[in-house]
């Protein structure tokens, strides 16, 4: 196959001016109950301003495990294990209006919840 026939077979799709913009929100917390409450608040704010919401999509849980000696000198074989679970959710808001973005910046979320916002 020559280069000319390859160009004829696979025409490139041009990016249109009306491409959809999305606001991708990743929410993280140690407790899933607090996380679900924060996600519900975000979705309620977006729905109040009639925005199109996709999600929440649960992402895999990050589990960090730590092993610690129970005693410092005797019983070296006796150990304790601790773990931290980080629960995550992802929400997409399609074609957000400026009012939606402003409302999301003014939202008051509980402590222990971290948010990453990206405009795609």
C-alpha positions in Angstrom: 0.0 0.0 0.0 1.4 3.4 -1.0 1.2 6.6 1.0 -1.4 8.0 -1.4 -3.9 5.1 -1.0 -3.4 5.3 2.8 -4.4 9.0 2.7 -7.5 8.1 0.7 -8.6 5.3 3.0 -8.4 7.1 6.3 -9.5 10.7 6.1 -8.7 12.7 9.1 -11.6 14.0 11.2 -11.3 17.8 11.6 -11.9 19.2 15.0 -15.1 21.2 15.0 -15.5 24.6 16.7 -18.3 23.2 18.8 -16.3 20.5 20.6 -17.6 19.7 24.0 -15.8 21.0 27.0 -15.9 19.1 30.2 -15.0 19.9 33.8 -13.5 16.8 35.4 -13.7 16.7 39.1 -11.8 14.0 41.1 -12.8 13.8 44.8 -10.8 11.9 47.3 -11.3 11.1 51.0 -10.4 8.5 53.6 -14.0 7.8 54.6 -16.5 6.7 52.0 -19.5 8.2 53.8 -18.0 11.7 53.9 -17.0 11.3 50.3 -20.5 10.3 49.1 -21.9 13.3 50.9 -19.5 15.7 49.2 -20.2 14.1 45.8 -23.9 14.6 46.4 -23.4 18.2 47.2 -21.4 18.7 44.0 -24.1 17.0 41.9 -26.9 19.0 43.6 -25.1 22.3 42.8 -24.6 21.3 39.2 -28.2 20.1 38.8 -29.5 23.4 40.3 -27.8 25.2 37.5 -29.1 22.7 34.9 -25.7 21.3 33.9 -25.2 17.9 32.4 -23.5 15.6 34.9 -21.8 12.3 34.2 -21.1 10.2 37.2 -20.1 9.8 40.0 -17.8 7.1 38.7 -16.1 5.1 41.5 -12.4 4.8 41.0 -10.2 2.0 42.5 -9.4 2.3 46.2 -5.8 3.1 47.0 -4.7 0.9 50.0 -1.4 1.8 51.7 -0.3 -0.9 54.2 2.2 -0.3 57.0 3.8 -3.0 59.1 5.2 -2.1 62.5 7.0 -4.1 65.2 4.8 -4.5 68.3 7.8 -4.5 70.6 11.2 -2.8 70.1 13.5 -5.4 71.6 11.8 -8.7 72.5 9.3 -10.5 70.2 10.8 -9.2 66.9 8.5 -11.6 65.1 5.3 -10.1 66.5 4.1 -7.4 64.2 1.1 -5.2 63.6 -0.3 -4.1 60.3 -2.1 -0.9 59.6 -3.7 0.3 56.4 -5.0 3.6 55.0 -7.8 3.4 52.4 -8.2 6.3 50.0 -11.6 6.3 48.3 -12.0 8.2 45.0 -14.9 9.3 42.7 -14.8 11.1 39.4 -17.5 13.5 38.1 -17.7 15.0 34.6 -19.8 18.1 33.9 -20.3 18.6 30.2 -20.3 22.1 28.7 -20.3 24.0 32.1 -21.7 27.5 32.1 -19.8 30.2 34.0 -22.5 30.2 36.7 -21.8 26.5 37.3 -18.1 27.0 37.7 -18.7 30.0 40.1 -21.1 28.0 42.2 -18.7 25.0 42.4 -15.9 27.3 43.6 -18.1 28.7 46.4 -19.2 25.2 47.7 -18.4 24.4 51.3 -17.3 20.7 51.6 -16.5 18.8 54.8 -12.9 18.5 56.0 -11.0 15.5 54.9 -12.2 15.8 51.3 -9.7 16.8 48.6 -10.8 17.9 45.1 -8.9 18.1 41.8 -10.6 20.1 39.0 -9.5 20.0 35.4 -10.9 21.7 32.3 -10.7 19.4 29.3 
